[in-house]
Amino acid sequence: MAFNRIQEYITRDTGVPGTLLIPKLIMPMLVDEVDKHLLPRELAAIFQTPAQTANQGSSWTLNLIKPNSMDIHQIGEGAEVLLGAIEYDTSVTISPVKYGVSVRITREMMEDAQFDLFERNIRYAGKRFAEKETELIIAELNSTTNTVAGGAAITIANITEGMNYLERDDYTPTDLLVGDEVLWDMRNIDTFVEADKAGNTEMIKTGFLGTLFGMKVVRFSRNATPTPSTYAKYAYVIDRAHSFLIAYKRDVTIENFDLATFDMRGAAITMRIDVEYIRDTATCEITTS
């Protein structure tokens, strides 16, 4: 009976909400939510820390060298050696945006609850910020002009076509980022799951989160994206040396405060971040229906 009460919205006799965590009314434990599969920062070609961006102002640019911009000429004997120089391509503009959340808890709740509510809220805020970073990465990758339209399920041909989009511009496919439905499709491709065909038993033992055609397979959570049911069906082939960058003007920062007139303790958690393509052609999106 006590455990069932956790599902109810409980108020005190005074009408003050929030007594869901009063010890007499719930089990003496809290069950953490499941962690989402997030994209690691090492996938970024460039990761700029707040220390590196401290004197850049509110925005700055990253200059790109234009591919094949210096020509080599055949020179005759005694002839002048012709000039050559690299050229610069379109610059990438980086403009960090601020994200934040405020946590406020009454002193009564902190006194009466049997859990450290303030600490738990701060910890979960930290998780939300990490998920926001992955969301921003996926949103940026989704804007690539290189796309492969798959069918109801991803195929080997879809993956190799995505790799070819990069290779034709001299990039090296290093990572395959997959939503869970794409990963499901891959686990059901005979070539990958039958050891006698694949010749790679380690790939099967690791649940496919290993390597494929030399690429590291990385799963991202559908629930860390703007439209979960859509992004679960997407995959991205990237060259991590050229695909995208992450720039922090302010890393996750916690500012504690007291609201004495409300008898509350609070914290403001913020960050300033931008995720941008470096070279669009170093990414290819594969979609399934």
C-alpha positions in Angstrom: 0.0 0.0 0.0 2.8 2.4 1.0 4.6 1.7 -2.3 1.4 2.4 -4.3 1.2 5.9 -2.7 4.4 6.9 -4.6 2.2 7.1 -7.8 -0.1 9.7 -6.2 0.3 13.5 -6.0 0.3 14.1 -2.3 -0.2 17.3 -0.5 0.1 18.3 3.1 -2.9 19.4 5.2 -1.8 22.9 4.6 -2.1 22.4 0.8 1.7 22.6 0.2 2.6 20.2 -2.6 5.7 18.1 -2.8 5.3 15.6 0.1 5.8 12.7 -2.2 9.1 12.0 -0.5 8.0 12.1 3.2 9.4 9.0 4.8 6.2 7.6 6.2 4.6 7.4 2.8 7.1 5.7 0.5 9.6 2.8 0.4 13.0 3.8 1.9 14.7 3.9 -1.5 14.7 5.7 -4.8 15.3 3.9 -8.1 17.5 5.8 -10.5 16.4 6.2 -14.1 18.3 4.3 -16.8 21.3 6.1 -18.3 21.0 7.0 -22.0 23.6 6.0 -24.6 25.4 9.3 -25.4 28.0 10.2 -28.0 31.5 10.5 -26.5 33.4 13.8 -27.0 36.3 12.1 -28.7 34.2 11.8 -31.8 34.7 15.6 -32.3 37.5 16.7 -34.5 38.0 19.7 -32.3 36.9 20.1 -28.7 37.4 23.7 -27.4 37.4 24.2 -23.7 36.3 27.4 -21.9 40.0 28.2 -21.3 40.6 28.0 -25.0 37.7 30.2 -25.9 38.0 32.7 -23.1 39.2 35.6 -25.2 37.2 34.9 -28.3 34.2 37.2 -27.6 30.6 36.0 -28.2 31.5 34.3 -31.5 34.6 33.5 -33.6 35.5 31.8 -36.8 37.5 28.8 -37.8 39.3 29.1 -41.1 39.4 26.0 -43.4 42.1 25.3 -46.0 40.5 24.7 -49.4 41.2 21.2 -50.7 43.6 20.9 -53.7 44.3 24.7 -53.6 48.0 24.5 -54.4 49.0 23.2 -57.9 52.4 21.7 -58.8 53.7 22.6 -62.2 56.2 21.0 -64.6 59.1 23.5 -65.0 61.4 23.6 -67.9 65.2 23.9 -67.5 66.1 27.5 -66.7 62.4 28.6 -66.4 60.9 30.4 -63.5 59.4 28.2 -60.8 55.7 29.2 -60.7 54.1 30.5 -57.5 51.7 28.4 -55.6 49.8 29.0 -52.3 47.0 27.4 -50.3 43.6 29.0 -50.4 41.1 29.3 -47.6 37.6 27.9 -47.9 34.4 29.1 -46.2 35.0 29.9 -42.5 33.0 28.2 -39.8 31.3 30.6 -37.4 31.1 29.4 -33.8 28.5 31.1 -31.6 27.9 29.4 -28.2 24.3 29.4 -26.8 23.5 29.3 -23.1 21.4 26.5 -21.7 20.3 26.3 -18.1 17.9 25.1 -15.4 17.2 26.3 -11.9 16.7 23.9 -8.9 14.8 25.2 -5.9 13.8 23.2 -2.9 12.1 24.3 0.3 13.9 23.8 3.6 10.9 21.9 4.9 11.3 19.3 2.1 15.0 19.0 2.8 14.3 18.5 6.5 11.5 16.1 6.1 12.6 13.9 3.2 14.8 10.9 3.8 16.8 11.5 0.6 19.3 14.3 -0.2 16.9 16.0 -2.6 19.2 18.9 -3.5 22.1 16.7 -4.4 19.9 14.4 -6.4 18.4 17.2 -8.4 21.9 18.6 -9.1 23.1 15.2 -10.3 20.2 14.7 -12.6 20.6 18.2 -14.0 24.1 17.2 -14.9 22.8 14.2 -16.8 20.4 16.4 -18.7 23.3 18.7 -19.8 25.3 15.7 -21.0 22.2 14.6 -23.0 21.8 18.1 -24.5 25.4 17.8 -25.9 24.5 14.6 -27.7 21.2 16.2 -28.9 23.2 19.1 -30.4 25.6 16.7 -32.1 22.9 14.7 -33.7 21.0 17.8 -34.8 24.1 19.1 -36.6 24.9 15.8 -38.2 21.3 15.6 -39.5 21.9 18.7 -41.6 24.5 17.0 -43.9 23.9 17.1 -47.6 25.3 13.6 -48.0 22.3 11.2 -47.5 21.6 7.6 -48.3 17.9 6.6 -48.3 17.5 3.0 -47.1 14.4 0.9 -47.0 12.5 -0.7 -44.1 15.8 -1.9 -42.8 19.4 -0.9 -43.2 21.5 -3.0 -45.6 25.2 -3.6 -46.2 24.8 -1.7 -49.5 23.5 1.3 -47.5 26.5 1.3 -45.2 29.1 0.9 -48.0 27.4 3.7 -50.0 27.6 6.0 -47.0 31.3 5.2 -46.7 31.8 5.9 -50.4 30.3 9.4 -50.0 33.2 10.2 -47.7 35.9 8.2 -49.6 35.2 10.0 -52.9 36.3 13.2 -51.2 39.3 11.5 -49.7 37.9 11.3 -46.1 38.3 8.1 -44.1 35.2 6.6 -42.5 36.2 6.1 -38.9 32.9 5.8 -37.0 29.3 4.6 -37.6 26.8 6.2 -35.2 23.6 4.2 -35.1 20.1 4.6 -33.5 18.7 1.5 -31.8 16.4 0.5 -34.7 19.4 0.6 -37.1 21.4 -1.5 -34.6 18.5 -3.9 -34.5 18.5 -4.2 -38.3 22.3 -4.8 -38.3 22.0 -7.6 -35.8 19.6 -9.4 -38.1 21.8 -9.3 -41.2 23.1 -12.9 -41.7 26.5 -11.7 -43.0 27.2 -10.1 -39.6 25.7 -12.6 -37.2 26.9 -15.9 -38.7 30.4 -16.5 -37.5 31.2 -18.8 -40.5 30.3 -16.0 -42.9 31.5 -13.0 -40.9 34.8 -14.6 -39.8 34.6 -12.3 -36.8 33.4 -13.9 -33.6 34.4 -10.9 -31.4 31.9 -8.8 -33.3 29.2 -11.1 -32.2 30.3 -11.4 -28.6 30.2 -7.7 -28.2 26.6 -7.3 -29.4 27.8 -5.6 -32.6 29.2 -2.5 -30.8 32.6 -3.3 -32.1 34.1 -2.5 -35.5 32.5 -2.8 -39.0 34.6 -2.3 -42.2 37.2 -0.6 -40.0 34.7 1.8 -38.4 33.9 1.9 -34.7 30.1 1.3 -34.2 28.7 3.7 -31.6 25.1 3.6 -30.4 23.2 6.7 -29.5 20.0 6.9 -27.6 16.8 7.8 -29.4 15.7 9.6 -26.2 18.6 12.0 -26.4 17.3 13.4 -29.7 14.6 15.9 -30.6 12.3 13.3 -32.3 13.0 9.9 -30.8 11.0 7.7 -33.1 12.7 9.3 -36.1 16.3 9.3 -35.0 16.1 5.7 -33.9 16.1 4.8 -37.6 19.1 7.0 -38.5 22.8 6.2 -38.8 25.8 8.5 -39.6 29.1 7.7 -41.2 31.7 10.2 -40.1 35.4 10.9 -40.4 36.1 12.1 -36.8 39.2 14.1 -38.0 37.0 16.4 -40.1 33.3 16.1 -39.3 32.3 18.4 -36.4 33.5 20.4 -33.5 32.3 21.1 -30.0 33.1 24.5 -28.4 32.3 25.4 -24.8 32.4 29.0 -23.8 31.2 28.0 -20.3 31.3 24.4 -19.1 28.5 23.1 -16.9 28.5 25.6 -14.0 26.6 25.4 -10.7 25.8 28.5 -8.8 24.2 27.9 -5.4 21.9 30.5 -3.8 19.5 31.0 -0.9 16.1 32.5 -1.2 15.7 33.6 2.4 12.3 35.2 1.9 10.9 32.0 0.5 13.0 29.8 2.9 14.4 27.9 0.0 17.7 26.7 -1.2 18.5 26.7 -4.9 21.1 26.3 -7.6 21.3 27.7 -11.2 23.1 25.3 -13.5 24.2 26.7 -16.9 26.5 26.1 -19.8 27.3 27.8 -23.1 28.0 25.5 -26.0 28.0 25.3 -29.8 28.3 22.3 -32.1 29.2 23.0 -35.7 30.2 21.1 -38.8 33.8 21.6 -39.9 33.3 19.9 -43.3 29.9 18.8 -44.3 31.2 16.2 -46.7 33.0 14.3 -43.9 29.6 13.0 -42.8 26.9 10.9 -44.5 23.4 10.2 -43.1 21.7 6.9 -43.7 18.0 6.8 -43.1 15.5 3.9 -42.9 11.8 3.9 -42.9 
